[in-house]
Amino acid sequence: MRFGGGRSARRRRGLLAGTALAVLVAVGLTLGVPLLRDRSQHRLERRADREVTATAQRTRSLLLAEPAAREADLRFAADTVDGVEVLSAAAGVAEVRLVFRVRVAKTAASVFGWQRAESSACFAQSVRPGGAPAPLERLPCPR
């Protein structure tokens, strides 16, 4: 008389362990994939935000390169930067104030397919002829 069953008992234990492992993997994938997709999308959105700030800084340096330029020249210079839209340009007594919007769209391939992120922000830059450069101001965008 044999105790413990033999091959059929081992086979049952193997099938039970395999089933438990398959269920565990399925639950892990069900919970893990959306979290990884969200994290990947969030990373892409942060990259788009950083690029908006970098584009605004490039525009600022371009505007401050010629502090004696006229309003039309500064508007044209800002319009030449990709993703920049000049919203207003106002010439004051001692400065020209430009308000511009920067828009960036990023796409990236990931394990989950193509992901897309868009970001935009508005900035104001005052250009003073011969004076010290004014800081770049971040403004709420008009609707």
C-alpha positions in Angstrom: 0.0 0.0 0.0 1.4 3.4 -1.0 0.9 6.5 1.0 0.9 10.0 -0.4 -0.5 9.3 -3.8 2.4 8.9 -6.2 2.4 10.6 -9.6 -1.2 11.8 -9.7 -0.8 13.7 -6.4 2.4 15.3 -7.6 0.7 16.3 -10.8 -2.2 17.8 -8.9 0.2 19.8 -6.7 2.1 21.0 -9.8 -1.2 22.1 -11.5 -2.3 23.8 -8.4 1.1 25.7 -8.1 1.0 26.6 -11.8 -2.6 27.9 -11.5 -1.7 29.9 -8.4 1.3 31.4 -10.3 -0.8 32.2 -13.4 -3.4 33.9 -11.2 -0.7 35.9 -9.4 0.9 37.0 -12.7 -2.5 38.0 -14.1 -3.4 40.1 -11.1 0.1 41.7 -11.2 -0.3 42.6 -14.8 -3.8 43.9 -14.3 -2.7 46.2 -11.6 0.8 47.0 -12.9 0.3 47.9 -16.5 -2.1 50.9 -15.8 0.3 52.2 -13.2 3.3 52.0 -15.6 1.3 53.6 -18.4 0.3 56.5 -16.1 3.9 56.9 -14.9 5.2 57.0 -18.5 2.5 59.6 -19.5 3.4 61.7 -16.4 7.1 61.6 -17.4 6.2 62.8 -20.9 4.1 65.6 -19.5 7.0 66.7 -17.3 9.3 66.7 -20.3 6.8 68.9 -22.2 6.6 71.4 -19.3 10.4 71.6 -19.1 10.6 72.2 -22.8 8.0 75.0 -22.5 10.3 76.7 -19.9 13.4 76.2 -22.0 11.7 77.7 -25.1 10.6 80.7 -23.0 14.2 81.1 -21.8 15.5 80.9 -25.4 12.9 83.6 -26.4 14.0 85.7 -23.5 17.6 85.6 -24.5 16.7 86.4 -28.1 14.7 89.4 -27.0 17.4 90.7 -24.6 20.1 90.3 -27.2 19.1 93.6 -28.8 17.8 95.9 -26.0 17.5 98.9 -28.3 15.2 97.2 -30.8 11.8 98.6 -31.6 8.5 96.9 -30.7 8.0 95.5 -34.2 11.5 94.0 -34.3 11.0 92.4 -30.9 7.7 91.0 -32.0 9.2 89.5 -35.1 12.2 88.1 -33.2 9.8 86.3 -30.8 7.7 85.0 -33.6 10.7 83.3 -35.2 11.0 80.8 -32.3 9.1 77.6 -32.9 6.1 77.3 -30.6 5.9 80.9 -29.6 2.9 83.1 -30.2 3.1 86.8 -29.3 -0.1 87.8 -27.6 0.7 91.5 -27.1 3.5 94.0 -27.4 3.3 97.4 -25.7 5.8 100.1 -26.0 6.1 102.2 -22.8 8.3 105.2 -22.1 11.3 103.2 -20.9 10.6 99.6 -22.1 8.8 97.3 -24.4 6.7 94.6 -22.8 6.0 91.5 -24.7 3.4 88.9 -23.6 3.8 85.6 -25.4 2.5 82.0 -25.2 4.7 79.0 -25.6 3.1 75.7 -26.8 4.8 72.4 -26.9 3.5 69.0 -28.1 5.5 65.9 -27.4 5.0 62.4 -28.6 6.9 59.3 -27.6 6.8 55.6 -28.4 6.5 53.4 -25.4 5.6 49.8 -24.6 2.0 51.0 -24.5 2.0 52.5 -28.0 2.3 56.2 -28.9 1.8 58.7 -26.1 1.2 62.4 -26.5 1.5 65.3 -24.1 0.7 69.0 -24.7 1.8 71.9 -22.6 1.5 75.6 -22.8 2.2 78.6 -20.6 2.2 82.4 -21.0 5.1 84.7 -20.2 5.9 88.4 -20.1 9.3 89.9 -20.8 10.2 93.6 -20.5 13.0 94.8 -22.6 14.7 98.0 -21.4 17.1 99.8 -23.7 20.5 100.0 -22.1 19.2 99.0 -18.7 19.4 95.8 -16.7 17.4 92.9 -18.0 14.1 92.3 -16.3 13.1 88.8 -15.2 10.9 86.6 -17.2 7.4 86.5 -15.7 5.1 83.5 -15.9 1.4 84.6 -16.3 -1.9 82.9 -16.5 -2.9 82.4 -20.1 -6.0 84.2 -21.4 -8.7 81.9 -22.6 
